[in-house]
Amino acid sequence: MQSQTQAINSPSAFAVTIGTASPMRQVASWYSLAHRVLGVVRQRRRLAAMTNRELADVGISRDQALAEAARPFWDLPRNQISLNT
């Protein structure tokens, strides 16, 4: 009984348990953020390629579309920033 308690309470057992889950969660979180960044970049490219008629349907001008498309990839909309997904 005491040997089981020592194994559970030992710092190395805790580190192994936490260490295997946490890095995977971090990788998944960063992967998710990278996926969202690439999605925003694709959306901005498509926006820049829209015709004037398509832009009018969306309700924005050519200048607004080009300004949005010119934003850097790290300049994400607020709802895309969180690492916790």
trRosetta pair geometry for C-beta under 8 A, 3 or more apart (Angstrom, degrees):
i j d omega theta_ij theta_ji phi_ij phi_ji
1 4 5.9 -56 -156 33 32 110
1 5 6.6 30 149 -17 65 106
2 5 5.5 -54 -149 37 38 113
2 6 6.3 39 153 -21 69 103
3 6 5.7 -50 -146 35 33 112
3 7 6.5 35 154 -21 63 104
4 7 5.7 -54 -149 34 32 111
4 8 6.4 27 155 -16 65 107
5 8 5.9 -57 -147 38 31 108
5 9 6.0 10 161 -3 67 115
6 9 6.1 -68 -138 49 26 98
6 10 6.0 43 160 -47 65 101
7 10 6.0 -39 -144 7 26 116
7 13 5.7 105 168 -67 63 153
8 13 6.3 -116 -130 106 21 154
9 13 7.7 58 54 50 17 128
10 13 4.7 89 68 4 92 103
10 14 7.2 -164 94 -4 50 86
11 14 5.6 -59 -151 39 37 112
11 15 6.0 38 154 -22 71 108
12 15 5.5 -52 -143 37 34 113
12 16 6.4 36 156 -21 65 103
13 16 5.9 -52 -149 34 30 110
13 17 6.5 28 153 -17 63 107
14 17 5.8 -58 -150 38 31 110
14 18 6.1 14 159 -4 68 111
15 18 6.1 -60 -137 49 27 99
15 19 5.1 31 163 -27 66 120
16 19 5.7 -50 -123 40 21 113
16 20 6.5 21 171 -21 57 106
17 20 6.9 -65 -158 28 18 102
17 21 7.3 -3 157 -1 55 111
18 21 6.3 -74 -155 44 34 100
18 22 5.6 24 164 -21 74 120
19 22 6.3 -54 -128 36 23 108
19 23 6.9 16 178 -9 59 107
20 23 7.4 -63 -154 35 20 99
20 24 7.1 12 157 -9 56 117
21 24 6.1 -72 -159 41 32 109
21 25 6.2 30 154 -21 71 110
22 25 5.7 -56 -147 35 32 111
22 26 6.3 31 156 -19 66 105
23 26 5.4 -53 -147 37 35 113
23 27 6.2 37 154 -20 68 103
24 27 5.7 -50 -145 36 32 111
24 28 6.3 33 154 -18 64 106
25 28 5.7 -55 -147 38 30 111
25 29 6.2 32 153 -21 65 108
26 29 5.6 -54 -146 36 30 113
26 30 6.3 25 157 -13 66 106
27 30 6.0 -57 -145 41 29 106
27 31 6.0 33 154 -22 64 109
28 31 5.6 -53 -144 37 29 114
28 32 6.3 34 154 -22 63 105
29 32 5.7 -52 -150 33 29 113
29 33 6.6 28 152 -17 63 104
29 83 4.7 49 170 171 118 89
29 84 6.8 -20 -128 -90 120 36
29 85 6.5 157 -125 23 68 90
30 33 5.6 -51 -147 36 35 112
30 34 6.3 36 153 -19 66 104
30 83 7.3 -3 -74 -145 52 106
31 34 5.7 -54 -148 37 31 111
31 35 6.3 35 152 -22 64 106
32 35 5.6 -53 -148 35 30 115
32 36 6.5 30 153 -17 64 104
32 83 7.7 121 74 -159 110 50
32 85 4.5 -140 157 32 160 148
33 36 5.7 -54 -150 36 32 111
33 37 6.4 35 151 -22 66 104
33 83 5.7 -26 -59 -112 129 69
33 85 7.9 -170 -54 -19 66 126
34 37 5.6 -50 -146 34 33 114
34 38 6.4 31 155 -16 65 105
35 38 6.0 -55 -149 38 29 108
35 39 6.4 33 150 -22 62 107
36 39 5.4 -54 -148 35 33 116
36 40 6.4 33 154 -19 66 103
36 76 7.1 48 130 -137 110 142
36 80 4.8 171 165 -165 128 101
37 40 5.9 -55 -152 35 30 109
37 41 6.4 32 150 -20 64 106
37 73 5.7 61 -179 170 105 101
37 74 7.5 -7 -133 -95 123 45
37 76 6.6 -84 -103 -78 72 122
37 80 7.7 136 -74 154 50 124
38 41 5.5 -51 -147 35 35 115
38 42 6.4 37 153 -20 66 103
39 42 5.7 -53 -149 35 31 111
39 43 6.4 32 153 -19 65 105
40 43 5.6 -52 -147 36 33 113
40 44 6.4 33 154 -19 65 105
40 73 7.2 132 88 -150 108 66
40 76 5.7 -145 -42 -122 173 84
40 77 7.1 -172 -119 7 130 92
40 80 6.0 80 -60 178 132 172
41 44 5.9 -56 -150 36 29 110
41 45 6.5 30 152 -19 63 105
41 73 5.2 -4 -80 -115 113 101
42 45 5.7 -55 -150 35 32 111
42 46 6.4 31 154 -17 66 105
43 46 5.7 -55 -148 38 32 110
43 47 6.2 37 152 -24 65 106
44 47 5.5 -49 -146 33 33 116
44 48 6.5 33 154 -18 64 103
44 68 6.0 -149 -128 133 92 84
44 69 4.5 145 173 -120 89 57
44 71 6.7 -124 -122 49 149 94
45 48 5.8 -55 -152 35 32 110
45 49 6.4 22 153 -13 65 111
45 69 6.7 107 -86 -142 30 107
46 49 5.7 -65 -148 42 33 108
46 50 6.8 54 151 -47 65 90
47 50 5.9 -33 -158 -4 34 117
47 65 5.0 -159 157 -156 95 93
47 68 5.8 -43 117 91 155 123
47 69 5.4 -160 83 -68 103 100
48 65 6.1 157 -94 148 44 98
48 66 6.1 81 -121 -104 89 58
48 69 3.6 77 -60 -112 112 165
50 54 4.0 -123 -170 89 105 127
50 55 5.1 130 113 -55 125 82
50 58 7.4 -3 173 -2 167 136
50 65 6.4 -115 49 -147 114 154
51 54 4.8 98 52 7 75 101
51 55 7.0 -139 96 -3 40 87
52 55 5.6 -54 -146 38 33 113
52 56 6.3 37 153 -23 65 104
52 62 6.2 -34 -104 -63 85 111
53 56 5.6 -51 -149 33 31 113
53 57 6.7 36 149 -22 62 102
54 57 5.5 -50 -154 31 35 115
54 58 6.6 29 150 -14 66 104
55 58 5.6 -56 -150 39 35 109
55 60 5.5 -85 -171 77 90 75
55 61 6.7 59 150 -157 129 12
55 62 6.1 116 89 -73 175 58
55 65 5.5 -80 -118 -43 127 142
56 59 7.4 43 -176 -79 32 29
60 64 4.3 -116 -177 87 106 134
60 65 5.6 128 115 -55 121 83
60 68 7.9 1 167 -7 158 137
61 64 4.7 100 53 6 77 101
61 65 7.0 -138 97 -4 43 87
62 65 5.6 -56 -149 37 32 113
62 66 6.2 27 156 -16 67 107
63 66 5.9 -56 -144 39 29 107
63 67 6.2 32 155 -21 65 107
64 67 5.7 -54 -146 36 30 112
64 68 6.4 29 155 -17 64 105
65 68 5.9 -56 -150 37 29 109
65 69 6.2 26 153 -17 65 111
66 69 5.5 -54 -141 41 33 112
66 70 6.2 35 157 -24 65 108
67 70 5.8 -57 -147 33 28 111
67 71 7.5 49 150 -42 57 88
68 71 6.1 -34 -167 -4 38 114
71 75 4.5 -112 174 79 108 132
72 75 4.9 95 61 -3 76 106
76 80 4.2 -117 173 86 121 115
76 81 5.3 158 86 -75 125 74
77 80 5.0 79 62 8 79 109
77 81 7.7 -135 93 -31 42 87
78 81 6.0 -46 -156 0 36 119
82 85 6.7 135 107 -63 102 73
